[in-house]
Amino acid sequence: MTEKLYYEDALLREFTGVVVDCREEKGQWVVVLDRTAFYPEGGGQPADHGSLDGVNVVDVREKNGEILHLCDGKVQIGESVSGRIDWSRRFDFMQQHSGEHIVSGILCEKFGCDNVGFHIGHELVTIDFNAELSTADVAFVEKAANQYIWEDHTLRIDWPSPTQLEALEYRSKKALSGPVRIVSWPGADCCACCGTHVRSSGQVGIVKLISCQRFRDGVRIEMAAGARALQWVNQIAGQNTRVSQLLSAKPGETAAAVERLQKELYALRGRVAELEERDFIRKAEELAGSGSVLLIEGTMSGESLRKLCGLVKEKCGGRCAVFAGTNGGYQYAIAEDGGDLHGLTRKLNGALNGRGGGKPAFVQGSVQAGAEDIRAFFQGETA
C-alpha cells in the first residue's frame, strides 16, 4: 500500500520516496514508491504530472492500493527519489474540483436533484444533473456559489466510522464500501470524494457557469473555476472588444448594434433577391424558343441556381443546363421537361470529375472543371 501524501497535504509540491518497484510495460516505466504526493486519475479528476529525479511522470493510476507512476525513464529500485508535482496543473484541478463541489452542493440542495456525472476536461468542467433547470435557476446557483467562495469558508475532511457515516447526510454517485472520505464545504456541500481540493473556498476565486443544455433526463452544465474562469472571461471580453470596434459601437452596446446590422442585412437580401429574380426573368425572356441552352454564370446560391434553371427551361423549349461558380469548380442544375437526364448526368460526372444526380427531369451537382471543358462537353453532346 502506497502512503498517500496528497491526502495529508494537498498543497504539497515536492517530496521524497523510496522506489519499491520499477518495471517496463508497453514502452513505459511503471514506478511504485513507498509514498507519493502524485494524485492518480479518479473521481472525475485527471492524474497529476511531474517528475521523479528528473524522469517525467506522464500519468498516475491506482491499482489494489498501489499508486503506479507511468514514467518515460527508469529509476533504481531501493533508491530514494525526489518527486516534484506539476503545480500549475494540480492547482488548476483543485480549483475546478472544489468549485464543482460548491456548485453541485448548492444546486442539489436548492432543486432536490443529484449530480450524476462530473468530468474535468482540458478547457471546461462538465457536470450532469438529473433535473431540468431554467436560465434563472442557473443564474441563481452561480451567484450563490460565488458569494460562498468570497466568504472564504474552510474545507473540512473526515474519515467517519461506519456508524458515523450511517447517520451522516452526504452526496455520493455510487454505493461505497470500506473507509469513506467525506469532503465538506460547511453550508454548501457534504460529499464522499477521493479528489484533491483547495484549503478554503477563497482559493477557488470565481466560478462561471458557461452553458446549460438538456442532457438525458436532466441537464449538462459547462463550468470554469479560478484561472480557467478568468481566461474564459478575458477571451469573451476580447472578442466583444473586437466586435465593438468593427461595429463602431460601445462594448456594452454590441448586441444592439448586431441587431441593427441583422435588420439591414435582411432588407438587403430581400432587395438582392428581387433584383436577381428580375435579371433571371429577363434572361429567360431573351432565350425564349431558343431550344436547349447552356449558361455558365458566376457564383450564386443553390436556390438561385435552381430558380434560374427553372425559369429558362420554361421559356427555351428544350433542355436547360446552368453552371455557377468560378473556373475550376462549378455547381450545376439541369432540367428538361419529359426528359431522362440520368444518362447525361453519368457521362457529365465522368467527363468533368463531377458528382450529383436527381430525378429524370431535373438533376443537380458539382464538377471540378473549367468553363471551356463544360462547353466542350455539351458541344459533343449536340454534335
Secondary structure as GFF3:
##gff-version 3
##sequence-region A 1 383
A	DSSP	beta_strand	3	4	.	.	.	ID=ss1
A	DSSP	alpha_helix	5	8	.	.	.	ID=ss2
A	DSSP	beta_strand	14	25	.	.	.	ID=ss3
A	DSSP	beta_strand	28	33	.	.	.	ID=ss4
A	DSSP	beta_strand	35	36	.	.	.	ID=ss5
A	DSSP	beta_strand	50	52	.	.	.	ID=ss6
A	DSSP	beta_strand	55	63	.	.	.	ID=ss7
A	DSSP	beta_strand	66	71	.	.	.	ID=ss8
A	DSSP	beta_strand	80	85	.	.	.	ID=ss9
A	DSSP	alpha_helix	87	111	.	.	.	ID=ss10
A	DSSP	beta_strand	115	120	.	.	.	ID=ss11
A	DSSP	beta_strand	125	129	.	.	.	ID=ss12
A	DSSP	alpha_helix	135	150	.	.	.	ID=ss13
A	DSSP	beta_strand	156	158	.	.	.	ID=ss14
A	DSSP	alpha_helix	162	167	.	.	.	ID=ss15
A	DSSP	beta_strand	182	185	.	.	.	ID=ss16
A	DSSP	beta_strand	189	192	.	.	.	ID=ss17
A	DSSP	three_ten_helix	201	204	.	.	.	ID=ss18
A	DSSP	beta_strand	207	215	.	.	.	ID=ss19
A	DSSP	beta_strand	218	225	.	.	.	ID=ss20
A	DSSP	alpha_helix	226	247	.	.	.	ID=ss21
A	DSSP	three_ten_helix	251	253	.	.	.	ID=ss22
A	DSSP	alpha_helix	254	286	.	.	.	ID=ss23
A	DSSP	beta_strand	291	297	.	.	.	ID=ss24
A	DSSP	alpha_helix	302	316	.	.	.	ID=ss25
A	DSSP	beta_strand	317	326	.	.	.	ID=ss26
A	DSSP	beta_strand	329	335	.	.	.	ID=ss27
A	DSSP	alpha_helix	342	351	.	.	.	ID=ss28
A	DSSP	beta_strand	354	359	.	.	.	ID=ss29
A	DSSP	beta_strand	362	367	.	.	.	ID=ss30
A	DSSP	alpha_helix	371	382	.	.	.	ID=ss31
###
